[in-house]
Amino acid sequence: MSQHHNGTKCLHAGYRPENGQPRNIPIVQSTTFRYETGEAMGKLFDLEASGYFYTRLQNPTCDQVAAKICALEGGTAAMLTSSGQAANFFAIFNIASAGDHVVASSAIYGGTFNLFAVTMQRMGISFTFVDPDCSEEDLSAAFQPNTKALFGETIANPALTVLDIEKFARVAHAHGVPLIVDNTFPTPINCQPLKWGADIVTHSTTKYMDGHANQVGGAIVDGGAFDWNAHADKFPGLTTPDESYHGITYTERFGLGGAFITKATAQLMRDFGASPAPMNAYFLNIGLETLHLRMPRHCSNAQQVAQFLQDHPKVAWVKYPGLPGDPHYALARKYMPNGSCGVVSFGVKGGRAAAETFMAGLELASIATHVADAKTCVLHPASTTHRQMNDAELHAAGISPDLVRLSVGIEDPEDIIADLEKALDAVRV
Ligand SMILES: *Cc1c(COP(=O)(O)O)cnc(C)c1O
């Protein structure tokens, strides 16, 4: 299976039915699993044998879909979570605790920023946010002796900046910590961060991977290359005995390829229970089966839309990494030669009021708090998610009052552009 290309893996990786077994991944809608003896089940609890005992920790449907995502990213182990938020929380909390520090790109999803800067800060983990385009020296200067990880997004939501993964990996490794990359926007069809030196990859599977707005979910993939033992003093949770599992040491028992995900499952899923429903994993898998067909269409549609907007007299500015002249065009070409994503942001001339008129004129594009969906959708943060802020507060948050985030779907591009054209016609400059 590992020799296959990603399109084939979208259909086949993670689950191979035996003779007479269901063609589709079965939905194992069961909280629990039966065993003949208490001793057999005890071995599972001690992590001495592998098997299922309670769906809060692991479920066959979820594991098969996780194995597909693992294969797509080229990782050694993976797990699903109930949301992208849970995936990023677990990825960090698995190796950082109270008193520790993390360096993160400042160009990240607002929900992730809040998770780090507010909620995890309350748990005693401190964060330093850096401009991802800064020099290697400046990035390096953000590290402290207690830093446990470096975090960034391959393509930031909604800033649409492109992460220089190799630069980030070099600096993380020079400081003896892993690079964690949220790869939600490009998906492994357009970029595999592990190949460029990232160590852990996370996803909000709610977005393109699902693609049909069916389920909220997340995933964590381990590349298996980071040597926890070489920095054992920094990562005692992986390299010293876990008393809650009869003293097993994760790196010893599960190797570098399995330690991170096993620990996150055994400790964090056990204690926080952010486990996905098997039914949702099934929906996610249906989306994954066409991911390799949808992504190129999202990208070519978005490219045409971005060019149309750039040439339009009522559009003040356009941000899309696929546009030549975009500050991140070169990085996008390097890391995503086949296309970046379907999200385009732009400003309508005339500011907040003009953007509202534009939004009201759309018919095909639906106004929705969602991105990376098969159907075109659009969000004007200043009049929705950030409506309580005045223009000055918006600027401070890095969002201009005229910013429209357009998630270009896989409809016929002529129809998407005609819809935008009509809505822009209604704007009086
Ligand atoms: C949406 C999103 C998340 C959060 O995912 P949920 O599934 O909504 O919890 C995290 N990172 C990125 C880049 C996202 O776009």
The ligand as an SDF file (V2000), in Angstrom:
LIG
                    3D

 15 15  0  0  0  0  0  0  0  0999 V2000
  -11.0070   25.1000   11.5650 C   0  0  0  0  0  0  0  0  0  0  0  0
   -9.5860   24.9960   11.9030 C   0  0  0  0  0  0  0  0  0  0  0  0
   -9.1680   24.4540   13.1350 C   0  0  0  0  0  0  0  0  0  0  0  0
  -10.1560   24.0320   14.2100 C   0  0  0  0  0  0  0  0  0  0  0  0
  -10.8340   22.8990   13.7630 O   0  0  0  0  0  0  0  0  0  0  0  0
  -12.3050   22.4770   14.2720 P   0  0  0  0  0  0  0  0  0  0  0  0
  -12.5200   21.1980   13.5360 O   0  0  0  0  0  0  0  0  0  0  0  0
  -13.2370   23.5670   13.8900 O   0  0  0  0  0  0  0  0  0  0  0  0
  -12.2050   22.2820   15.7400 O   0  0  0  0  0  0  0  0  0  0  0  0
   -7.8210   24.3460   13.3800 C   0  0  0  0  0  0  0  0  0  0  0  0
   -6.9110   24.7470   12.4720 N   0  0  0  0  0  0  0  0  0  0  0  0
   -7.2770   25.2680   11.2660 C   0  0  0  0  0  0  0  0  0  0  0  0
   -6.2290   25.6830   10.2990 C   0  0  0  0  0  0  0  0  0  0  0  0
   -8.6230   25.4100   10.9450 C   0  0  0  0  0  0  0  0  0  0  0  0
   -8.9770   25.9290    9.7640 O   0  0  0  0  0  0  0  0  0  0  0  0
  1  2  1  0
  2  3  1  0
  2 14  2  0
  3  4  1  0
  3 10  2  0
  4  5  1  0
  5  6  1  0
  6  7  2  0
  6  8  1  0
  6  9  1  0
 10 11  1  0
 11 12  2  0
 12 13  1  0
 12 14  1  0
 14 15  1  0
M  END
$$$$
